[in-house]
Amino acid sequence: MPGRPDRPLLRRLYGDAFALGYLGVCAALTVWAFAASAGENEDASLAGVVPVLATAPVSVAALALPGGRPAFVLAVAAGALVNATLITWCSRRLRGEKH
């Protein structure tokens, strides 16, 4: 079919090793933030800043949503997915791939 991509959408957006590595690091940072905030440590409240900074700028804008933990997870996930898409695009352009 003309105009139909030869790869599925998710593979085109997130099929790069660098993007998948980035998504893994973001997931690990989010799990770490939840684990650290569950402890009795005084600095635990700042643990959530790390995944937000790793997925900025989208996650910072999405944190304006009310809702506590669900909004936090949504903000970090949205930021990670947008950044992973950009990482894939940049990686493929640097390698000279068309799509």
N, C-alpha and C positions, 0 to 999 in steps of 0.2 A: 504494500500500500504506500503510495507517495505521501510524504509528510509524517509517516508514523515512525517514531523512534525505534531503533533496533534494540534498546535495552529498557527494562521496566523503570518506572519513575523513581522508585526508592533506590534502585541500584545506581541510577544516574546521579541522584542527589547525595547519597551517602556511601557509595561503593568504593571510595578511596581509602587506602590504609591509614593515611594521616587523619582523615575525618573520623574514621571508626576509632582510632586511638584517642582522639580528642573526646569523643562521646563517652568512651570508657573512663577516661580521667574525670570527666564531669560527673558521671554516675558515682564513681568512687568518692569524690569530694562531697557529694550530697549525702551519701550514706555515712561518711565520716562526720559530717556536720550534725546529723541526727544523733549519732552515737555520742559525740562529744557534748551535745546539749542536754543529753539525758543524765549526765553525771552531776556531781556536786561541786564541780570546779567553778570558781568565780568568773573565769574567762570564757566559760562555755557559751555564754550568750553571744559572743562574737564569732563563733564557729560558722554561723550561717553566712557571714560576709565573704568567706573564701569562695564558695561555689557561685555566689552572685558576681563577684569580680571576675571569675574565670569565664562567665558566660555573658559579660557585659558587651554591648550596651542594651540589648533587648531585655535582659533580665532586670536591669535597673528600672526601665520604663514599666515593665509588667508588675513590679512590686507595688505599684500604686493601687493594684486591685486589693480589696479587702478580703479577709478570709483565713489568715493564719497559715498553718502548714500547707493546706491545699494550694493556696495562692503562691506560696514560696516554691513548691514543687513545679507548679505550672510555669512560673517565671523562669526558673532555672532550665526546665525542659525546653521552653520556647527559645530561650537564648542559646542553648546548646545546639538545637536543631538549625537555627539560622546561621550560627557561626560554622557549623559543620558543612552546611551547603556552600558557604563562601570558601571554606578550606578546600573542598572538592573542586570548586570552580577554578580557584587559583592554581591548585596542583595540576589540574588537567591543562590549563593554559600554559603553564611553564613547561610541561612535557610536550606541548604542541598538538594535543588532541583537539578535535573539532567539537565533540560533545560527549 
